[in-house]
Amino acid sequence: METYDPKRRTVLRGTLAAGVTLVLLGCNAREEDTASAPNTNPSSPGADTAKADTPSSNKMSQEQARYQESPMDGQKCENCANFLADSGTCRVVEGQVSPQGWCIVWASS
């Protein structure tokens, strides 16, 4: 029977957060590369403008990130590498976030 080890759970959450962050950053880099490339397909005029007209976000929803307004085990947005204090937002999660909040993509700063 497995026993509950809070340190192990913290390490697993940190690993998950780091993995998700790397995946999201990789996806963002690929999208930036393709967005800066000119449209060379003559059969699809206006393809560039159609892409520019539709808003897209590489961020997770607060629900997907399991965002909560309170810290978890000393982890909170204000001490997360993804938190942008000047705007009260996150690099990875959509919308405003509280400095005292927490989510599963928390990463040590």
ZIPEJO-V821848 format. One record per residue. N is the residue number from 1. RES is the residue in one small letter. SS is DSSP state (H for helix, E for strand, L for the rest). PSI is psi in whole degrees, 0 to 359 (* if undefined). NEAR is the number of other C-alpha atoms within 10 Angstrom. Layout:
n=[N/N]
res=[RES/RES]
ss=[SS/SS]
psi=[PSI/PSI]
near=[NEAR/NEAR]
This chain:
n=[1/2/3/4/5/6/7/8/9/10/11/12/13/14/15/16/17/18/19/20/21/22/23/24/25/26/27/28/29/30/31/32/33/34/35/36/37/38/39/40/41/42/43/44/45/46/47/48/49/50/51/52/53/54/55/56/57/58/59/60/61/62/63/64/65/66/67/68/69/70/71/72/73/74/75/76/77/78/79/80/81/82/83/84/85/86/87/88/89/90/91/92/93/94/95/96/97/98/99/100/101/102/103/104/105/106/107/108/109]
res=[m/e/t/y/d/p/k/r/r/t/v/l/r/g/t/l/a/a/g/v/t/l/v/l/l/g/c/n/a/r/e/e/d/t/a/s/a/p/n/t/n/p/s/s/p/g/a/d/t/a/k/a/d/t/p/s/s/n/k/m/s/q/e/q/a/r/y/q/e/s/p/m/d/g/q/k/c/e/n/c/a/n/f/l/a/d/s/g/t/c/r/v/v/e/g/q/v/s/p/q/g/w/c/i/v/w/a/s/s]
ss=[L/L/L/L/L/H/H/H/H/H/H/H/H/H/H/H/H/H/H/H/H/H/H/H/H/H/H/H/H/H/H/H/H/H/H/H/L/L/L/L/L/L/L/L/L/L/H/H/H/H/H/H/H/L/L/L/L/L/L/E/L/L/L/L/L/L/L/E/L/L/L/E/L/L/E/L/H/H/H/E/L/L/E/E/L/L/L/L/E/E/L/L/E/L/L/E/L/L/L/L/L/E/L/L/L/L/L/E/L]
psi=[134/138/156/124/104/330/318/317/320/317/317/319/318/319/316/315/316/318/315/318/315/319/314/320/322/318/319/318/318/320/321/321/316/331/328/347/136/155/110/4/106/342/355/68/141/5/325/318/328/320/321/332/338/120/140/149/135/6/154/154/161/327/315/323/359/42/140/154/354/153/166/117/43/353/129/162/320/341/27/142/339/353/132/95/321/331/352/31/180/149/337/333/137/153/181/143/147/142/336/0/179/152/175/349/17/134/136/136/*]
near=[3/4/5/8/8/10/9/10/11/14/11/12/17/17/15/16/19/17/13/16/18/12/12/16/16/12/12/14/12/10/12/11/9/10/13/8/9/8/13/9/8/8/7/9/11/10/13/13/9/9/11/10/8/7/6/8/10/14/17/17/14/17/11/13/18/13/20/17/14/16/17/16/9/9/18/22/29/19/17/18/14/19/23/16/14/6/9/14/18/20/16/21/23/17/13/12/23/19/19/16/17/25/25/18/26/28/21/14/9]
